[in-house]
């Protein structure tokens, strides 16, 4: 029996969100750049940390 990878289910259920986070220079309080984060929103988890999401995807060999 083939199992659907968790990442595929997340895409199908529209559970992934792209979030932009500013990088702030603490000395000047100016925005020094941005980073993008892929968050997995599951009702049972809330938002998973990026490291956890990457490990799950790597194990599923989705990317």
PyMOL commands that set and color helices and strands:
alter all, ss='L'
color gray80, all
select helices_A, chain A and resi 6-12+50-60
alter helices_A, ss='H'
color red, helices_A
select strands_A, chain A and resi 16-25+30-42+46-47
alter strands_A, ss='S'
color yellow, strands_A
deselect
rebuild
show_as cartoon
